[in-house]
Amino acid sequence: MPEYESGGAAGAVPRVGVVGLGDMGGGIASSLVASGATVTVCDVREEATAPFREGARVAATPAALAAATDVVLVVVFSDAQVRAVLEGPEGVFAGAGEGSVVVIISTIPTASVLELRAAGAEHGVSVLDCGVSGGPDASAAGELVCMIGGSAAEVDRVRPVLDAISCLVLHMGPPGAGLAAKLARNLITYGSWLAAFEAQELAEAAGIDLVKLGEATRESDKRIGGASRLMFRTTAAPWPAGTDAGLLGAMRAGADTALKDLAAIRELGRELGVALPLAEMTERRTDRIFGFPGE
């Protein structure tokens, strides 16, 4: 990889390119500019690049951007867009120098990451995957959570870049692991939204003010935690033999409380004529949720 030019010091932020300047990419580019990095940006929309004409360089094509940078961050929407950015006569691979690094931040299938990594290797380019979490506000503030996949040496190369855009960088494992972690993280988000929607249907049928329910939920989550409360184990398998009896007792008590509450929830749903398929599935899988054998 070419020696970093930003200050010339080991560990300094290299020349960075950002392709895709939407809500996430625009924030990432702004954070990099604020960090003092040498930044080049590219987007098919001229209005997206306009704010960066001072403080950064604007490239006409991904290939031109890659030719001027050491590390390229791809922050577009879809798998097809990532492929269009990387491949073809005006793509990143065509312009990147030997030893350059591409970091795919777009949420795409892990199989595509591995395909594009193989394609990049043919051009002497390392392709890594980095799932990010935190949303546009965290992106603009340089406080994303980065979950990156690749070899330890590759991750070390790009760590100065990731440090400039994040509050936490986690090396999740080999190539593909970064976006696999992001997909798992998103499942928590979307599953939680389904639970919230089902709860709102139940509450609305019971005549509850949904705005107040939302307020109560946000305030209580500050104190008891959300979906991550039970995410302290190293495996999702049932508790092994020899597990501390006090811990098992606490988890059994938690499961029994959940089962009691879910029975009452389903009863209320029946009384009000509200279908609660997620509540039913949660009740069936409660023992597994708490680490005990079950469905």
N, C-alpha and C positions, 0 to 999 in steps of 0.2 A: 504494500500500500504506500502511496506517496507520503512523504513526511508532511505532517500538518503544518499549514502556513499561518494559522492564527496565532501570532506571537512566536511561533517556531518552537515552543517548549513542549516537552513530553506531557501528555495529559491535557494539553490545550484543546479547545474546541476546533475541529478541522473546518475546512470549507464545506458548507452544508447547502444542499439544495432541497427545496420543498416543492413537490408537484401536487397541486390540488389545494386551493385556498378557500375552501368552504368554512363552515363554522369551526371545525377542528383544525384543518390545515392552516387557516388564517391565524388562529391563535398560536399554533406551534411556531409558525414563521415569525410572528411578533415576539414571542418569547426568545427565540434564537437571536433576533436582531438586538433585543434588550440585553442579552448576555454578552454582546460584543463580538459575536461570531461573524464571519464573512458569509453572507447568505445570498443565495440566488433562488428566485421563485419562478414558477411557471404555472399558468392556468389558461384554459381556452377562453375564459371570459376576461376581457380587457378591464372591466370594472373591478374585478377581483385583484388584479395586479397593481392597479393605480395607487393604493395606499403604500405600496412598497417601493415606489420609484425613488423615494428618498429613504436611505437606510439600508437598501438591498439592491441587488441587480435583478433585472427581469430578463428571462430567456424566452426566445420565441418558440422553442421546441424542447421536449424532454432531452433530446440528444444534445442540444446546445447547453442545456443546464448541466448534464452529466459531464460534459467536457470541461466545465469550469469548477467542478466540485470533487470532493473526496468521498462524501457520504450523501446519499440521496434518500430522502424520506418520501414515500408514496402515500398520499392521504386522499385518495379518490373514493368514490362510492362503492363500486361493484367489482366483481371478479373480471368482467369484460373490460372495464375501464383500466384496471391494473395491468392487464395484458396489453392493452393498447398503449399505455404509457411506457412499458418496458420493452416491448418487441416492435419490430418493423424498422424501416429506414430512418425514421425520426424519433425512435424510441431510445430510452436510457441506455440499453445495451450497445446500441450503435455508437454512442458518443462517449461512453465511460472508458476511463483509462484502466490499464491492467492494475489489479489490486484495489479497485474501488469497491465500495460497499453500498448495497441497496437495502433499506429497511422498509418492509411493507407494513404500514400501520393500518391500512384499510382492513376491515373485517371480511375475510374471504375464506373459502374452505381450505383446510390444511393440506388437502391433496394438491390444490393449486400452488400453494407455497413450495411444495417439494418439486413440482414440475418446473416452476420458474427458477428455483434454485439450481436445478440441473441445467436449464437454459443459460443462466447467468454464468455458470462455471465454464461454459464453452467460450465465453468472452473474457474470462479472467476476472469476473465480478462475483463477489460473495453476496448472496441474498439471505437476509435474516427476516424474521417475522416478529412484530412487536404489537401485541394488543395493548390498547390504552383505555383507561377508565377515568371518569371524572366529569366528562361532558365539556361543552364549550367554555363555561366559566373557568374551569380548571385549566383548560388549554390556554386561554388568554393570560392566565396568571402564572403559567409555568409550573403548575402543581398537579400534573397528571400522575396517575399510577401506571408505570410501564411494566408489562409482562413480556419478556423477550425470549425468543428461541434461537439457538445457534450454539456453536462451540464456545467454550470459555474464552479462548483467544479472540474470537470474532466479537463476542460481547464486550470484552475489554477495549477493543478498538473504538467502538461506538459509544462507550459509556459517557465520555465527556459531552456528547450530543444529547444523550438521554437525560443526563443530570441537569442540563440547561432547560429542559422542558417539563421536568417532573419533580415530585416530592418523594417518590419512592421508585426504585428500579429493582425488579426481581428477575433473576435468571431462572426461567421455569424449566429449562431442559434443552434437548436437541432441537434442530430445525422443525418447525411446526408446533412446538410446545407453547410458544407465546400466544398464538391465535387460538389454540385449543383451550388455553386458560381463559382467554377473553370470551370465547363462546360459552364456557361453563359459567363465567361471571355474568354474562348476559342472560343465561337461563334463570339465574337467581332473580334478576331484575324483572324479566317478563313474567315469570311465574308469580312473583310478588304482586305485579300489577293485576294479574288474573284474580289472585286472592282478594285484592282490594276491590276489584269490580264486583266480585260475587258478594263480598261483605256489604257493599253499597246497595246492591239489589235487595239484600235481606233487610238492611237498615231502613231503606226507603219504604219497603212494604210495611215496616213496623212504625212508620211515621216519624222516623228520626231525621233531624236536620243533618244532611250530609256534610255541610261545611263544618259544623261542630264536630262531627265524627272524625273528619280529617285533622282538625286541630288537636283532638284528643290523641289520635294515633301518632302524630308527629311529636307531641310532647312526651308521650309515654315511651316512644322509641328512643328518645334521648337518654332515658334512664335505664331501660331494660334491654336495649339493643334491638336490632332487626333480625334479618334472616341469618346473619353471620354468628349469632349467639351460640349455636351448636357446632360451629365450624372450627373446633379446636383439636380434632383427632387427626391422626396420620392415615387413616383408612376409613372407608364407609362400610367395611365388613362388620359383622356383629362383634361384640366385646369378646376377647379371647379368654381362655381359662386363666385364672390367676389374677384377673383384674381386681383392683382394690375394692373391697366390699363397700366402703363408704361411697365411692364414686358410683358403683352399680346401684346402690340404694337411692342415691340422689337422682340418677337417671330414670330409675323405675318410678319414683315418685312423680317426676316430670311427665313421663309417659301416661301415668294413671290420671294425672290432672288434665292432660290434653284430651284423653279419651272421655272423661267426664264432661268437659266443656264441649267437645265435638258432638256428643250425644244430645246435649241441650240445644246446640246450634241447629242440628238436623231436625229436632222436634219443633223448634220455632219455624223452621222452613216449611215443614209439613202443615203447621197451623195456618201459615200465611200463604200457602200455595206457591212458594218460591223454590225452584229447583236449585240444588246446591251440589253439583257433581264434583267440584273440587273438594268440598268438605267431606263428601262420602269417600273419595279416594284417600284423602289425608287420614281419615279414621282407619281405613283398612291398612295403611302403611305406617301408622304411628309407632308401632314397636320397632320397625326398621329405622325410622327417623331417629329414635333414641338409642339405637345400637343393639337392639335385641332381635333374635330370629323372628321372622314373620313373613308376610307376603312380599 
